[in-house]
Amino acid sequence: MTDLPAIVPAAQPFVEGAAEEAKKLIVEYRLQEAHLKEELTAAIKEIEFQARWLRIKLWWNLGRIIIDWQKAASRKLGRTQPLEDFCNAVTARAGLGKESGYKMVQIRKQFPTEESLKELPFGKAVSVHLIVNKVLPGLSAGKTMQEIAQEDAKDVAARQANQPTLLYDGPAELNEYTNHWSADLPTDVGVRAWGGTPVLVKIWQRN
């Protein structure tokens, strides 16, 4: 660290007063910044949920289209068109995956109305992936929605227990240190970068 600049003794109280006011302003700024980051994080989570829900509705409606047209074909032709064969033909022409198409049909059959679709578990973590890999197999095995949600919560907890803990995610406070910069972090980990280079860090601790 460089030495503090020399000032006349009479100016010292003014320096201290300015420094205290600056420190208070910095604290206020950091609190406001933290609040904005919390709002941004919440907004991102909500957008991610809306995007996942939009995809769920897409699959649900694609399932309806396949089922409705299969029924219409069966009525018009006077004989039942096998749903799986009809689904495969539609997905091939619509550029959809064969397996995905049949999952769309299963979702629509399992949740025939929008109200029933809203009964899905997982809260705002719900996704097509969870429906396909948790809900449909669980319902086929005779489990209730609550049991499926409880099993998923246990799986999530087990995965999180094996994941590293995020100790810090954000900018480093830079202080001059010889010919480069040193960062003083809450975790007492030093991070260095060349002078003038912004530093954003993520520090993980394995459990």
Secondary structure, 3 states (H helix, E strand, C coil): CCCCCCCCHHHHHHHHHHHHHHHHHHHHHHHHHHHHHHHHHHHHHHHHHHHHHHHHHHHHHHHHHHHHHHHHHHHHHCCCCCHHHHHHHHHHHHCCCHHHHHHHHHHHHHCCCHHHHCCCCCHHHCCHHHHHHHHHHHHHCCCCHHHHHHHHHHHHHHHHHCCCEEEEEEECEEEEECCEEEEECCCCCCEEECCCCCCEEEEEECC
